[in-house]
Amino acid sequence: MAAATTIDVSRLSKSFGQVNAVSDLSFRVEPGQVTGFLGPNGAGKTTTLRTLLGLVAPSSGTATFGGVPYRDLPDPLATVGTALEASSFHPGRTAHDHLAVYARSAGVDRSRVDRVLAQVGLTAVGKRRVGGFSLGMRQRLGLAFALLGDPRVLVLDEPVNGLDPEGIRWIRGFLQQLASEGRTVLVSSHLLSEVQQSVDRAVIISKGRLVYEGTLAGLETGTRVAVDAPDRAALLSALLAAGADVQQTADSLVVTGADASRVGEIAQHAGVPLSHLAAEQAGLEEAFLRLVGSDTPGSPS
Ligand SMILES: Nc1ncnc2c1ncn2[C@@H]1O[C@H](COP(=O)(O)OP(=O)(O)OP(=O)(O)O)[C@@H](O)[C@H]1O
């Protein structure tokens, strides 16, 4: 059995009535890296994370820590730290009290409270009521909460949401530090741009299904080829007949999923002389939007 420091999602499906929130989803998250769990709003990220943490029962499949469901972990707090909802703190309590109450009920040493407040940069405001905290401060408190049991695995739902640019810079270093200590760090976000500086690997889902798992660099190397011919219609039908994925722009045809030499070959085979053939690097954001579909809420159209 794999160690309880990996996250293993295997053939996971979850339906709410007619809605298939997650469909046959499989991926693995390894220690020592920050992994982004990405997809547009409604893609199924929260449902997956809630299933992983035993808060939602799967319709089928499993979501475990090295094969062990959350509820069966021998020492869950020392194994997994979670931050699922940044705003669910009682406004009348101080940050310190929140953590102290939780530490006591969980049997965590009280000295951890000051330690985690310092780790997330909240020492100076630890005695202030949470009701006056900004969203960014509540996000930091959520992270402190997740770290209380000094867990080997961190599952963080949208921790960057609401942070200002300085907060985003801070969390980047913070997450990388946790990963460099050998921890497993899974961070969800609906915006690639929010986390692209922070993550080493990405698991991308759309409409409940896996659309990409790998490094961000690998996502970026998806090349596209701009191609044109005096007889563009003949070129288009040759490419389509060869099964290429072709889009038409004002300037040329754009082929994805085939390299320039293959596109040249198709044209030559069809006897279509070319006027233009160039490989272009698709940008990260563009590759992401292509994977998740252009109906992403809030995405530039
Ligand atoms: N308890 C529920 N009852 C009914 N439908 C639900 C429930 N929870 C989630 N859904 C539906 O499942 C789908 C996936 O939702 P989910 O919250 O997992 O997506 P998400 O990727 O986390 O999105 P967001 O970033 O907006 O939280 C959506 O269509 C949502 O409306």
The ligand as an SDF file (V2000), in Angstrom:
LIG
                    3D

 31 33  0  0  0  0  0  0  0  0999 V2000
  -24.8500   19.4840   -2.4570 N   0  0  0  0  0  0  0  0  0  0  0  0
  -25.0920   19.6360   -3.7540 C   0  0  0  0  0  0  0  0  0  0  0  0
  -26.3230   19.4350   -4.2680 N   0  0  0  0  0  0  0  0  0  0  0  0
  -26.5540   19.5810   -5.5840 C   0  0  0  0  0  0  0  0  0  0  0  0
  -25.6240   19.9260   -6.4930 N   0  0  0  0  0  0  0  0  0  0  0  0
  -24.3870   20.1470   -6.0430 C   0  0  0  0  0  0  0  0  0  0  0  0
  -24.0350   20.0190   -4.6570 C   0  0  0  0  0  0  0  0  0  0  0  0
  -22.7150   20.3010   -4.5240 N   0  0  0  0  0  0  0  0  0  0  0  0
  -22.2540   20.5930   -5.7640 C   0  0  0  0  0  0  0  0  0  0  0  0
  -23.2480   20.4960   -6.6810 N   0  0  0  0  0  0  0  0  0  0  0  0
  -23.1200   20.7140   -8.1370 C   0  0  0  0  0  0  0  0  0  0  0  0
  -22.0190   19.9490   -8.5890 O   0  0  0  0  0  0  0  0  0  0  0  0
  -21.2650   20.6430   -9.5690 C   0  0  0  0  0  0  0  0  0  0  0  0
  -19.8210   20.7650   -9.1040 C   0  0  0  0  0  0  0  0  0  0  0  0
  -19.7550   21.6880   -8.0060 O   0  0  0  0  0  0  0  0  0  0  0  0
  -18.4280   21.9660   -7.1760 P   0  0  0  0  0  0  0  0  0  0  0  0
  -18.7930   22.9300   -6.0920 O   0  0  0  0  0  0  0  0  0  0  0  0
  -17.8060   20.6850   -6.7930 O   0  0  0  0  0  0  0  0  0  0  0  0
  -17.5240   22.6580   -8.2560 O   0  0  0  0  0  0  0  0  0  0  0  0
  -16.2280   23.5520   -8.0350 P   0  0  0  0  0  0  0  0  0  0  0  0
  -15.3050   23.1880   -9.1430 O   0  0  0  0  0  0  0  0  0  0  0  0
  -15.7320   23.4050   -6.6560 O   0  0  0  0  0  0  0  0  0  0  0  0
  -16.7700   25.0010   -8.2590 O   0  0  0  0  0  0  0  0  0  0  0  0
  -16.5490   26.3100   -7.3600 P   0  0  0  0  0  0  0  0  0  0  0  0
  -15.1610   26.7740   -7.7060 O   0  0  0  0  0  0  0  0  0  0  0  0
  -17.6330   27.2230   -7.8540 O   0  0  0  0  0  0  0  0  0  0  0  0
  -16.7290   25.8930   -5.9270 O   0  0  0  0  0  0  0  0  0  0  0  0
  -21.9720   21.9630   -9.7760 C   0  0  0  0  0  0  0  0  0  0  0  0
  -22.8400   21.8180  -10.8750 O   0  0  0  0  0  0  0  0  0  0  0  0
  -22.7550   22.1480   -8.5010 C   0  0  0  0  0  0  0  0  0  0  0  0
  -23.8970   22.9290   -8.7210 O   0  0  0  0  0  0  0  0  0  0  0  0
  1  2  1  0
  2  3  1  0
  2  7  2  0
  3  4  2  0
  4  5  1  0
  5  6  2  0
  6  7  1  0
  6 10  1  0
  7  8  1  0
  8  9  2  0
  9 10  1  0
 10 11  1  0
 11 12  1  0
 11 30  1  0
 12 13  1  0
 13 14  1  0
 13 28  1  0
 14 15  1  0
 15 16  1  0
 16 17  2  0
 16 18  1  0
 16 19  1  0
 19 20  1  0
 20 21  2  0
 20 22  1  0
 20 23  1  0
 23 24  1  0
 24 25  2  0
 24 26  1  0
 24 27  1  0
 28 29  1  0
 28 30  1  0
 30 31  1  0
M  END
$$$$
